[in-house]
Amino acid sequence: MRLAGKVAVVTGGAGGIGTALVRRFVAEGAEGVVVADLHDAKAVEVAAGAGPAAWGLGVDVTDPAAMAALVSTVEQRYGRIDLFCSNAGVTSGLGVEATPQDWQRSWEVNVLAHVHAARAVLPAMLARGAGYLLQTCSAAGLLVAVGDAPYTVTKHAAVGFAEWLAVTYGGRGIRVSALCPQGVATPMLQDGLAAGHLGARVTAASGRVLQPDEVADAVVDGLAAERFLILPHPEVAQYAQRLATDPDGWQRAMHRLVAGFGGG
């Protein structure tokens, strides 16, 4: 998919990767880019800064009715949605001590938000025989987020849902990509570092931390090639291959990594 002339929705668009996607999509000549975020005032601010093609709206991605209303509102204004980017996400920095409420929050934002979006946007896409779903899943969805059990588990589920969508609807004109970066200089990572979370410290030290604009560059390239896995950090593919071919060796390497950061 090329972005020129397209209509895109970006949830979690008021910061980090989401804002970078909005700006890049506008620069690529999109007809309309909807900045959707729980913080509606910030969404409007980001849209104003991105240019006249952007439009800011508030939405709670965990509310299926709100997501359906978002899709309906955008379709009424533009007539269609070509690309829906489910980008909102949360971390916890917790392990087995995470409460059921912590797990539920991660499940609702990191997984069910993708489900709500797909349920709302797919009918019209299928009727047209064309549409694209981009889901921000994180490298944690292929590997592991050290120090964050809810994030690891829910991001694995997000990748699984993206793959299911791709397999189920790929023959009907629907394209799906799972965006799986490692460390990105966003408030999510910076807040984790400030809180001393093990996972954030390991992520920041074990690979190059990209700027959100670099991730947006990788997304535009990945959409143009219609790749299922978009990996802004190419080494993630090597790590995933090693995990698949030598899981015990991979585990031993991870044990050493965690121990080196005082986590074991």
Buried (B, 14 or more C-beta within 10 A) or exposed (E): BEBEEBBBBBBBBBBBBBBBBBBBBBBBEBBBBBBBBBBBEBBBBBBEBBEEBBBBBBBBBBBBEBBBBBBEBBBEEBEBBBBBBBBBBBBBBBBEEBEEEBBBBBBBBBBBBBBBBBEBBBEBBBEEEBBBBBBBBBBBBBBBBBBBBBBBBBBBBBBBBBBEBBEEBEEEEBBBBBBBBBBBBBEBBBEBEEEEBBBBBBBBEBBEBBEBBBBBBBBBEBBEEEBBBBBBBEEBBEBBEBBEEEEEEBEEBBEEBBEEBEBE
